[in-house]
Structure formats: structure tokens, C-alpha cells
Amino acid sequence: MVLPDILSYLQKEVELTRGTLFKILKESGRLKDFLVNPQKFMENASALIKQELNKLIINGIKYEKISGHEYEMRLFEEEEIIRYLNDLLEVKKSVYDSIEYDSDLERKFAEDLDQREDIKLFVKLPSWFKIETPIGAYNPDWAIVKNHDKTLYMVRETKGTKDFEKLRNSEAYKLRCGRKHFETLGVDFKTVVEAKEI
């Protein structure tokens, strides 16, 4: 049986040098599995190497403020809003009369925010509001202004769980990048399940 060139395949997929890939494969102790099903082995090896590379990239990411390249509030006013009527919720404490929601969790979250006395303003961030990460763009869910003892500006991500192990890897990595991005800006960022966690 003629075996495929695993190093060429992996080099194309993960963009590491042949020497590095050889070392990874050798130290994995799993090269004998390559003989059982070469294609499946190459696909799995590629996916696992990409996952580990993403972890390394995310752990080392750093965001910096660059003057003149920050979002301005007027972008919200200039951008045309196109929404489906059945995914809109009427609210009082937003920059719009209604907000779009993507799930029942988001709908409940918005309803609860709208009822709270300490929440002065909230908005579902539009799909064009993106933070670049090494594994793709991340679009956070909510920008919120809370006024209790002092005014707090915060960004919240709504998920069905706060356990990152239960999220898809790419989703969890993007959330970690989002946290680092907002830390740099001095904006409070958290993942929440319910509005009472704010």
C-alpha cells in the first residue's frame, strides 16, 4: 500500500515546518495508527494540532488601543437596521424602540434588563460590531450602562452556560479574546446566563 505524504498534508493544513511536524508526530507515540487509516489519522492530527495552536495564540494575545481606530457611537445611528419582525422585542431602555434577539435566552435577558431600575441603557450589539481574533471575528452580545452607586459601562455575552468546557472550542477561544480586548479598554466583560448576574 502506498501511504500519503503526511508531512506535506499537515504542512499545508497547519502551516508549520516539516521538522516541527515530524517532531510532533514522533513524540505523539501514535504513528502506528497512521497505518490503520491514513486519511482519518491525517485529518485528526490536523484538527488536534490546530486546536493546540489556537490555545497558544489565545493565551498570548494582547489588545492595544490605537488612537483614531475606536468605535464611535454614531456608527449605531448611521448603520441601517434590517430585522425580521418576529425576532424583535419592544423595550424602553435602549437606543431603539425594539431590539433583535437571536434566541429565547436573549429575549428573556432583554426583558429582564428592561425591568431593572439600576439598568439605564442597553443595546444588542449589531452584527457589524466585531473584534478581530486569531481564529475569526467575534461579535459580543450586549452593551449595558448600569447606575447604582456609580455608573458602570459593561459588555455581556449571554450563553446557556458559563462553563467554557461545554462550549465549542472556537466559541470559548473567541470569548477569551473578547475578555482581553475589553480589559484593555477598561470595560467590564463577563459571560452570563441571566440578567440577575449583572
C-alpha positions as CSV (number, residue, x, y, z in Angstrom):
1,M,0.0,0.0,0.0
2,V,1.3,3.5,-0.9
3,L,1.0,5.8,2.0
4,P,0.2,9.5,1.5
5,D,2.8,12.2,2.4
6,I,1.6,13.1,5.9
7,L,4.1,15.8,6.4
8,S,3.1,17.6,3.2
9,Y,-0.6,17.3,4.1
10,L,-0.1,18.7,7.6
11,Q,2.2,21.4,6.4
12,K,-0.5,22.7,4.1
13,E,-3.2,22.4,6.7
14,V,-1.5,23.9,9.8
15,E,1.4,25.9,8.2
16,L,4.2,24.6,10.4
17,T,7.6,23.4,9.2
18,R,8.2,19.8,8.3
19,G,10.7,19.5,11.1
20,T,8.2,20.7,13.7
21,L,5.5,18.4,12.4
22,F,7.9,15.4,12.3
23,K,8.8,16.1,16.0
24,I,5.1,16.3,16.9
25,L,4.2,13.1,15.2
26,K,7.2,11.2,16.6
27,E,6.6,12.4,20.2
28,S,2.9,11.6,19.9
29,G,3.6,7.9,20.0
30,R,0.7,7.3,17.7
31,L,2.4,6.9,14.3
32,K,1.4,3.2,14.2
33,D,-2.2,4.4,13.9
34,F,-1.3,6.1,10.6
35,L,-1.0,2.6,9.0
36,V,-4.6,1.6,10.1
37,N,-6.4,4.5,8.4
38,P,-4.0,7.1,6.9
39,Q,-6.7,9.7,5.8
40,K,-8.5,9.7,9.2
41,F,-5.2,9.9,11.0
42,M,-4.1,12.9,9.0
43,E,-7.5,14.7,9.5
44,N,-7.5,14.0,13.2
45,A,-3.8,15.1,13.6
46,S,-4.5,18.3,11.7
47,A,-7.6,19.1,13.8
48,L,-5.7,18.4,17.1
49,I,-2.6,20.5,16.0
50,K,-4.9,23.4,15.0
51,Q,-6.7,23.2,18.4
52,E,-3.4,23.4,20.3
53,L,-2.1,26.2,18.1
54,N,-5.3,28.2,18.8
55,K,-4.7,27.7,22.5
56,L,-1.2,29.0,22.3
57,I,-2.3,32.0,20.2
58,I,-5.2,32.9,22.5
59,N,-3.1,32.6,25.7
60,G,-0.6,35.1,24.2
61,I,-3.0,37.6,22.7
62,K,-2.8,41.2,23.7
63,Y,-5.0,44.1,22.5
64,E,-3.8,47.6,22.4
65,K,-5.6,50.9,21.9
66,I,-4.7,52.6,18.7
67,S,-5.9,56.3,18.5
68,G,-8.3,57.0,15.8
69,H,-9.4,53.4,15.4
70,E,-12.0,53.1,18.1
71,Y,-15.7,52.6,17.6
72,E,-17.8,55.7,17.9
73,M,-21.4,55.9,19.0
74,R,-22.5,57.4,15.7
75,L,-21.9,54.1,13.9
76,F,-25.1,52.9,15.6
77,E,-27.0,55.8,14.2
78,E,-25.7,55.6,10.7
79,E,-26.0,51.9,10.2
80,E,-29.3,50.8,8.6
81,I,-31.2,48.3,10.8
82,I,-32.8,45.4,8.9
83,R,-34.6,43.0,11.1
84,Y,-37.3,40.3,10.9
85,L,-40.3,41.5,12.8
86,N,-40.8,38.2,14.7
87,D,-37.3,38.5,16.2
88,L,-37.9,42.0,17.7
89,L,-38.7,42.8,21.3
90,E,-40.1,46.2,22.2
91,V,-38.1,47.8,25.0
92,K,-37.9,51.1,26.8
93,K,-34.3,51.3,28.0
94,S,-32.4,51.0,24.7
95,V,-31.3,53.4,21.9
96,Y,-34.0,51.7,19.8
97,D,-37.7,51.1,20.4
98,S,-37.1,47.4,19.7
99,I,-34.1,45.1,19.8
100,E,-33.4,42.0,17.8
101,Y,-32.8,38.7,19.7
102,D,-31.2,35.5,18.5
103,S,-32.6,33.1,21.0
104,D,-35.2,32.6,23.8
105,L,-32.3,33.1,26.2
106,E,-31.5,36.6,24.7
107,R,-35.2,37.5,24.7
108,K,-35.6,36.7,28.4
109,F,-32.3,38.5,29.2
110,A,-33.5,41.7,27.4
111,E,-36.9,41.6,29.0
112,D,-35.3,41.3,32.5
113,L,-32.9,44.1,31.8
114,D,-35.7,46.4,30.6
115,Q,-37.5,45.8,34.0
116,R,-34.5,46.6,36.2
117,E,-34.3,50.0,37.9
118,D,-30.5,50.0,38.0
119,I,-30.1,49.5,34.2
120,K,-30.2,52.9,32.5
121,L,-29.5,51.7,28.9
122,F,-28.7,48.5,27.0
123,V,-28.3,47.6,23.4
124,K,-27.8,44.3,21.5
125,L,-24.6,45.0,19.6
126,P,-25.2,44.8,15.9
127,S,-23.6,42.1,13.7
128,W,-21.1,44.5,12.2
129,F,-19.6,45.3,15.6
130,K,-16.7,42.8,15.5
131,I,-13.5,42.2,17.4
132,E,-10.8,40.6,15.4
133,T,-9.2,37.5,16.9
134,P,-6.7,35.0,15.6
135,I,-9.4,32.5,14.9
136,G,-12.0,34.8,13.3
137,A,-14.2,37.8,14.2
138,Y,-16.1,37.8,17.5
139,N,-19.4,39.7,17.9
140,P,-20.2,40.3,21.6
141,D,-23.9,40.3,22.6
142,W,-24.7,43.3,24.8
143,A,-23.5,46.8,25.8
144,I,-25.0,47.9,29.1
145,V,-25.0,51.0,31.2
146,K,-25.7,50.4,34.9
147,N,-26.2,53.1,37.5
148,H,-26.2,52.0,41.2
149,D,-23.6,53.7,43.4
150,K,-21.6,54.7,40.3
151,T,-22.1,54.4,36.6
152,L,-20.7,51.2,35.1
153,Y,-20.2,50.5,31.4
154,M,-20.1,46.8,30.6
155,V,-20.3,44.3,27.9
156,R,-22.0,40.9,28.5
157,E,-22.2,37.7,26.5
158,T,-25.2,35.6,27.0
159,K,-24.7,31.8,26.9
160,G,-26.7,28.9,28.2
161,T,-23.6,28.1,30.4
162,K,-20.6,29.8,32.0
163,D,-18.6,26.5,31.8
164,F,-16.2,27.1,28.9
165,E,-15.6,23.3,28.6
166,K,-19.2,22.9,27.4
167,L,-18.8,25.5,24.6
168,R,-17.3,24.8,21.2
169,N,-13.6,25.4,21.3
170,S,-13.7,28.3,18.8
171,E,-16.5,29.9,20.8
172,A,-14.6,29.6,24.0
173,Y,-11.4,31.0,22.4
174,K,-13.3,34.0,21.0
175,L,-14.8,34.8,24.4
176,R,-11.3,34.7,26.0
177,C,-10.1,37.2,23.3
178,G,-13.2,39.3,23.9
179,R,-12.3,39.5,27.6
180,K,-8.7,40.5,26.9
181,H,-9.9,43.1,24.4
182,F,-12.3,44.8,26.8
183,E,-9.9,44.6,29.7
184,T,-7.5,46.7,27.6
185,L,-10.3,49.3,27.1
186,G,-11.2,49.2,30.8
187,V,-14.7,47.8,30.1
188,D,-16.2,45.2,32.4
189,F,-16.8,42.0,30.4
190,K,-18.4,38.7,31.5
191,T,-20.3,35.8,30.3
192,V,-23.7,35.5,31.9
193,V,-26.8,33.2,31.8
194,E,-29.3,35.5,33.4
195,A,-29.8,39.3,33.8
196,K,-29.7,38.9,37.6
197,E,-26.0,38.1,37.3
198,I,-25.2,41.7,36.3
